Amino acid sequence: MSMIRDLRAAVRPSLRKDGTPYSAAASSSSGYAYDATRDAASAVVDCAVYQDGRRVTSADTLTPHEAMLEVRRQGGFAWIGLHEPTEAEFAGIAAEFGLHPLAVEDAVHAHQRPKLERYDDTLFTVFKTIHYVEHEELTATSEVVETGEVMCFTGRDFFITVRHGGHGSLRALRRRLQEDPELLAKGPSAVLHTIADHVVDGYLAVADAMQDDIDEVETEVFSAPSKGKGTARGVDAGRIYQLKREVLEFKRAVSPLLRPMLLLSERPMRLVDPDIQKYFRDVADHLTRVQEQVVGFDELLNSILQANLAQAAVAQNEDMRKITSWAAIIAVPTAVCGVYGMNFDHMPELHWRFGYPMVLALIGGVCFAIHRTLKRNGWL
């Protein structure tokens, strides 16, 4: 809670109603003095100003503070990208752009659900990024998907991304956007749409890759046994369960994001350009498709797991039938030999010349008859 109190004291609108910035003295009076020389350089991946859809070139790399000063003088918007900033690194940027302390806390600590929240004149959006982990063979310990997060602060004249995780870099996306000045001229909402589209396209690719893994497991579970091998015994249930856990992780990234995308596509918002809002419908459509795939994966894996367990039970039952059959056959010589092992004096067959071969023939005949009967009935 101490962090929240500190941020509430530090984070305030960067401009007064008359358009002038807050002075350092005003910030100091609230218990926090923003130092423009300390602006999270270690966490900032890129910082640039865009005017009329084109990146403003500068001799030196801009700091977030310098970028906002440039925007206030010349117009346009600033796009700042950060990777896993600490509280201290992000506090100055939060104060500069007037970010809400609750959103700042979420951005710093990560592990958030995908969501869309509005704080005054700022939209805070959380995306879960999904990366498919390549593997030669699916095992009970295989990691199929790896998750990360991208938090976006969309303002009237700024766009801030905070990325968590080792994948999901936005460098290529930024370069692609810079090659389309007409789209980038739409402002921060164009960047928000491009990131949303990029994340959802990643979901589609992961869904296709996971479909291959599920098809492989399904084929192994339902494949017919080799000739003479008896009932199929399924596969390691741990592999199926591990794949189901990864699908659940995928589902947690996809399902909560659908409502925010629908809101961005349907509800008019001041911070979203009307022309850009139309494109959010396409993102929502793709996300709906992915969600249906993920739900289908979950249900299919449930069926595969149940079928695999049923196959294991059938195989165990078949084994028990074979054991019981052989026990019945062995019981015949055991019973006969038990009788003649009682050592009574008056047992006529003991002194009969053909007694021994007759007993052997009897045992063999009865055992053969039992074996043939059990074989005909499918027990052996």
Residue pairs with C-beta under 8 A, 6 or more apart in sequence:
3 87
3 101
3 105
4 101
4 102
4 105
6 31
6 32
6 91
7 91
7 94
7 101
7 104
7 105
8 101
9 30
9 31
9 32
10 27
10 30
10 31
10 32
10 34
10 91
10 94
10 95
11 94
11 95
11 98
11 99
11 100
11 101
11 104
12 22
12 27
12 30
12 95
12 98
13 22
13 98
13 120
14 21
14 22
14 68
14 95
14 96
14 97
14 98
15 21
15 22
15 72
16 22
21 72
24 33
24 34
27 33
27 34
27 95
32 91
32 95
34 92
34 95
34 96
35 92
36 63
36 65
36 92
38 92
39 63
39 64
39 65
39 92
39 93
39 96
40 64
40 82
40 85
40 89
40 90
40 92
40 93
41 63
42 89
43 82
43 83
43 84
43 85
43 86
43 89
43 90
44 63
44 64
44 80
44 81
44 82
45 81
45 82
45 83
45 163
45 170
45 171
46 79
46 80
46 81
46 171
46 174
47 61
47 62
47 63
47 64
47 67
47 78
47 79
47 80
47 81
48 55
48 56
48 62
48 67
48 78
48 79
49 55
49 56
49 62
49 67
49 70
49 71
49 74
49 76
49 77
49 78
49 79
50 56
50 76
50 77
50 78
50 79
50 184
51 74
51 75
51 76
52 76
52 181
52 185
53 180
53 181
53 182
53 183
53 184
53 185
53 186
54 178
54 181
54 184
55 178
56 70
56 74
56 76
62 70
64 78
64 80
64 92
64 93
64 96
64 97
65 92
65 96
67 78
67 80
68 78
68 96
68 97
68 157
68 158
70 76
70 78
71 77
71 78
71 157
71 158
75 157
76 157
77 155
77 156
77 157
77 158
77 159
77 187
77 188
78 157
78 158
78 159
79 158
79 159
79 160
79 161
79 174
79 188
79 191
80 93
80 158
80 159
80 160
80 161
81 160
81 161
81 163
81 170
81 174
82 89
82 90
82 93
82 160
82 161
82 162
82 163
83 162
83 163
83 164
84 110
84 162
84 163
84 164
85 93
85 107
85 108
85 162
86 108
87 108
90 104
90 107
90 108
90 162
91 104
93 99
93 160
94 101
94 104
97 122
97 153
97 155
97 158
97 160
98 120
98 122
99 119
99 122
99 153
99 160
100 119
100 120
100 122
100 124
102 119
103 117
103 119
103 122
103 124
103 151
103 153
106 112
106 124
106 126
106 151
107 124
107 151
107 153
107 162
108 162
110 149
110 151
110 164
111 149
112 126
112 149
112 151
113 126
113 252
113 256
114 126
114 127
114 128
114 253
114 256
114 257
114 260
115 124
115 125
115 126
115 256
115 260
116 123
116 124
116 125
116 126
116 259
116 260
116 263
116 264
117 123
117 124
117 125
118 124
118 269
121 155
121 156
121 270
121 271
122 153
122 154
122 155
122 271
123 152
123 153
123 154
123 155
123 192
123 269
123 271
123 272
124 151
124 152
124 153
124 154
125 151
125 152
125 154
125 192
125 196
125 260
126 149
126 150
126 151
126 152
127 149
127 150
127 151
127 152
127 195
127 196
127 199
127 257
128 147
128 148
128 149
128 199
128 252
128 253
128 254
128 257
129 147
129 148
129 149
129 150
129 165
129 167
129 168
129 199
129 202
129 253
130 145
130 146
130 147
130 202
130 203
130 206
130 250
130 253
131 145
131 146
131 147
131 148
131 167
131 168
131 202
131 206
132 144
132 145
132 146
132 205
132 206
132 209
132 210
133 142
133 143
133 144
133 145
133 146
135 142
135 143
135 144
138 144
138 213
138 216
138 217
138 239
138 242
138 243
139 236
139 238
139 239
139 242
140 236
140 238
140 239
140 241
140 242
141 242
142 239
142 242
143 246
144 210
144 213
144 242
144 243
144 246
145 206
145 210
145 246
145 249
145 250
146 165
146 166
146 167
147 165
147 249
147 253
148 163
148 164
148 165
148 166
148 167
148 168
149 163
149 164
149 165
150 161
150 162
150 163
150 164
150 168
150 170
150 195
150 199
151 161
151 162
151 163
151 164
152 159
152 160
152 161
152 162
152 191
152 192
152 195
153 159
153 160
153 161
153 162
154 188
154 189
154 191
154 192
154 271
154 272
155 188
155 271
156 188
156 271
157 188
158 188
159 188
159 191
159 192
161 170
161 195
163 169
163 170
168 199
168 202
170 195
170 198
173 194
173 195
173 198
176 194
177 183
177 184
177 190
177 191
177 194
178 184
183 190
183 194
184 190
184 191
186 273
186 275
186 276
187 273
188 271
189 271
189 272
189 273
189 276
189 277
190 273
190 276
192 264
192 272
192 276
193 276
193 279
193 280
193 283
196 261
196 264
196 280
196 283
197 279
197 282
197 283
197 286
200 261
200 283
200 286
200 287
200 290
201 286
203 250
203 253
203 254
203 286
203 287
203 290
204 286
204 289
204 290
206 250
207 250
207 290
207 293
207 294
207 297
210 243
210 246
210 247
210 250
210 297
211 293
211 297
213 243
214 243
214 297
214 300
214 301
214 304
217 235
217 239
217 240
217 243
217 304
218 300
218 304
220 234
220 235
221 232
221 234
221 235
221 240
221 304
221 307
221 308
221 311
222 232
222 307
223 232
224 232
225 231
225 232
225 233
230 315
230 318
231 311
231 314
231 315
231 318
232 311
232 315
233 311
233 312
233 315
234 307
234 308
234 309
234 311
234 312
234 315
235 308
237 305
237 308
237 309
237 312
240 301
240 304
240 305
240 308
241 305
243 301
244 298
244 301
244 302
244 305
247 294
247 297
247 298
247 301
248 298
250 294
250 297
251 294
251 295
251 298
254 287
254 290
254 291
254 294
255 291
255 294
257 287
258 284
258 287
258 288
258 291
261 280
261 283
261 284
261 287
262 284
264 272
264 277
264 280
264 284
265 277
265 278
265 280
265 281
265 283
265 284
268 274
268 277
269 277
272 280
321 379
322 379
322 380
324 379
325 371
325 374
325 379
325 380
326 380
328 370
328 374
329 367
329 370
329 371
329 374
332 363
332 366
332 367
332 370
333 363
333 367
336 359
336 362
336 363
340 347
340 349
340 350
340 359
349 355
349 358
349 359
352 358
371 380
374 380
